[in-house]
Amino acid sequence: MEEGKSNVRAVERALDILLCFIEGTDLAMSEIAEKVGLHKSTVHRMLATLEDRGFVERDPSSERYHLGMRMWELSAHLSRSDDQSVIWQPEMERLRDRLGETVSIYVRDGLERVRIQAVQSNQPVRRVAPVGARLPLYAGASSKVLIAYSDRFVQEQIFGDPAWLLAFDLDQYKQQLEEIVQQGYATSFEEREPGVAALSAPIFNRHGQVSAALSVSGPSSRLTMETMREYSPVLIEYAKRMGTMIK
């Protein structure tokens, strides 16, 4: 039994190491050890095994690691026919071209939101949105959308979790969620990052459940509150159209 637990833990550690490359494509062993909270000797052994199997590659000149060809071979076999992030991309590009700002798709995963797709703005000064990034659920327009349109049970789970940190009154926040449902979209103005603003609308599946949040973000100097109000009908229109594309 103890051996089985040890084997499972080894797999978990190996996966944690691979997940480090979501936040950086080129990492030193010390950086990986810090991210996963393991001793360098343990990480060194794990990396050696992953390197031997082709999941990571090491640059001998810099002693830094990046994902290996085995990862790309696996990704080539992913089924793309039902991948909504791929299906939605053309609509996201059209929305980007129409509004001129970065367009992202977020889904909720526990107390975080994950950016599963993004189309960057073509403007010189723009909001850069890396795909795969995990962000806290307590701030941002898309976070508010994902919470506002969740059922009461999910909302109470979120609000009751010890990790949920609110820097504002919960009753006021719930009132804000009700207003978001009434108007059909949410906004954020420098809530998570200085100089960044965003607006977001829900994408519903055929059962009327929120599937994802469609977000437009950019510099707050361009995305003023007045501008976001003007953009909101366009955003809602695209979100509704993308909802019809869900199988």
Salt bridges, closest charged atoms under 4 A:
GLU12 OE1 - ARG9 NH1 3.22
GLU23 OE1 - LYS35 NZ 3.11
ASP26 OD2 - ARG64 NE 2.74
GLU31 OE1 - ARG64 NH2 2.91
GLU51 OE1 - ARG58 NE 3.56
GLU57 OE1 - HIS66 NE2 3.07
GLU63 OE2 - ARG58 NH1 3.14
GLU73 OE1 - ARG70 NH1 3.03
ASP82 OD1 - LYS247 NZ 3.47
ASP83 OD2 - ARG80 NH1 3.02
GLU91 OE2 - ARG94 NH2 2.75
GLU91 OE1 - ARG241 NE 3.01
ASP97 OD1 - ARG96 NE 2.64
GLU101 OE2 - ARG222 NE 2.75
ASP109 OD2 - ARG134 NH2 2.75
GLU112 OE1 - ARG134 NH1 2.96
GLU156 OE2 - LYS174 NZ 3.61
GLU191 OE2 - LYS144 NZ 2.71
GLU193 OE2 - ARG127 NH2 2.96
GLU193 OE2 - ARG192 NH2 2.57
GLU237 OE1 - ARG98 NH1 3.81
GLU237 OE2 - ARG241 NH1 3.30
